[in-house]
Amino acid sequence: MDDDFCKPMGLKAGDQVKVMGEVDAQRGKSSNIDVVKIEKMANRNDK
């Protein structure tokens, strides 16, 4: 993840995050994930 996303969210190594997005599967190529939203999880039990 780029610094321009990490710094405003206050993320550091080891933080738990929730990522929501779409998987773009292409035949014969590796899949891409189009990220729509990233949230920092308040505690490890969040899902």
Contact map, one row per residue, 1 for C-alpha under 8 A:
11101100000000000000000000000000000000000000000
11111100000000000000000000000000000000000000000
11111110000000000000000000000000000000000000000
01111111000000000000000000000000000000000000000
11111111100000000000000000000000000000000000000
11111111111100000000000000000000000000000000000
00111111111000000000000000000000000000000000000
00011111111000000000000000000000000000000000000
00001111111000000000000000000000000000010000000
00000111111100000000000000000000000000000000000
00000111111110100000000000000000000000010000000
00000100011111100000000000000000000000000000000
00000000001111100000000000000000000000000000000
00000000000111110000000000000000000000000000000
00000000001111111000000000000000000000011000000
00000000000001111100000000000000000000011011000
00000000000000111110000000000000000001111000000
00000000000000011111000000000000000001111000001
00000000000000001111100000000000001111100000000
00000000000000000111110000000000001111000000000
00000000000000000011111000000000111110000000000
00000000000000000001111100000000111100000000000
00000000000000000000111110000011110000000000000
00000000000000000000011111000011110000000000000
00000000000000000000001111101111000000000000000
00000000000000000000000111111110000000000000000
00000000000000000000000011111000000000000000000
00000000000000000000000001111100000000000000000
00000000000000000000000011111110000000000000000
00000000000000000000000011011111000000000000000
00000000000000000000001111001111100000000000000
00000000000000000000001110000111110000000000000
00000000000000000000111100000011111000000000000
00000000000000000000111100000001111100000000000
00000000000000000011110000000000111111000000000
00000000000000000011110000000000011111000000000
00000000000000000011100000000000001111100000000
00000000000000001111000000000000001111110000000
00000000000000001110000000000000000011111000000
00000000101000111100000000000000000001111100000
00000000000000111100000000000000000000111111011
00000000000000000000000000000000000000011111010
00000000000000010000000000000000000000001111110
00000000000000010000000000000000000000001111110
00000000000000000000000000000000000000000011111
00000000000000000000000000000000000000001111111
00000000000000000100000000000000000000001000111
